[in-house]
């Protein structure tokens, strides 16, 4: 079972209903649609800047979002660079 702060189970009010999450899909130079995922907030900030919105999702929810978004690839810790910052 996933745990929240201090090892307690997450509060049910924090659960995200299926289908309610929208993810940002990136288009690569070759036309491939990719869902960038990051192993830590620090990695995300390094690549997309401190103002990038983010959420923490269980892998199952990320997979479902990628499927709904017709993503070709999920990329772990992609190197994107400052030109992609929001």
C-alpha positions in Angstrom: 0.0 0.0 0.0 1.4 3.5 -0.8 2.1 5.7 2.1 1.9 9.4 2.6 3.7 11.6 5.1 5.1 9.9 8.1 4.2 6.4 6.7 0.5 6.9 7.0 -1.8 5.8 4.2 -2.7 8.7 1.9 -5.8 10.6 2.7 -8.7 9.5 0.4 -9.4 13.1 -0.4 -6.0 13.3 -2.1 -6.9 10.5 -4.5 -7.3 11.5 -8.2 -10.4 10.0 -9.9 -9.6 8.0 -13.0 -9.6 10.2 -16.2 -9.3 13.5 -14.3 -5.6 14.0 -14.9 -4.2 15.8 -18.0 -0.6 15.4 -18.8 1.7 17.4 -21.0 2.8 15.4 -24.1 6.0 16.6 -25.9 6.5 16.3 -29.6 10.0 15.2 -30.5 11.8 16.4 -33.7 10.9 13.1 -35.5 7.2 13.6 -34.7 7.1 11.1 -31.8 4.7 12.0 -29.0 6.4 11.4 -25.7 5.3 11.7 -22.1 8.3 13.0 -20.0 8.4 11.5 -16.5 10.9 12.3 -13.9 12.4 10.2 -11.1 12.5 13.3 -8.8 11.3 16.8 -8.5 14.9 17.9 -8.7 15.3 16.3 -12.1 12.1 17.9 -13.3 13.3 21.4 -12.2 16.7 20.8 -13.8 15.0 20.2 -17.2 11.9 22.3 -17.1 12.5 25.0 -14.6 11.1 25.9 -11.2 7.8 27.2 -12.6 6.8 23.9 -14.3 3.6 22.6 -12.8 3.9 19.0 -11.6 2.0 16.2 -9.9 3.1 12.9 -8.4 1.3 10.0 -10.0 1.4 6.2 -9.4 2.8 4.5 -12.5 -0.6 3.0 -13.3 -2.2 6.4 -13.5 0.7 7.7 -15.7 0.3 4.7 -18.0 -3.5 5.3 -18.3 -2.9 9.0 -19.0 -0.3 8.1 -21.7 -2.7 5.7 -23.3 -5.5 8.3 -23.4 -3.1 10.8 -24.8 -2.0 8.5 -27.7 1.6 8.7 -26.5 4.2 6.8 -28.6 6.8 6.7 -25.8 7.2 7.4 -22.1 10.6 8.9 -21.5 12.2 8.7 -18.0 14.4 11.7 -17.0 14.6 13.2 -20.5 17.2 15.8 -21.3 15.0 18.7 -22.6 16.9 21.9 -21.9 16.0 25.5 -21.1 14.2 26.1 -24.4 11.3 24.0 -23.2 10.8 25.8 -19.9 7.3 27.2 -19.2 
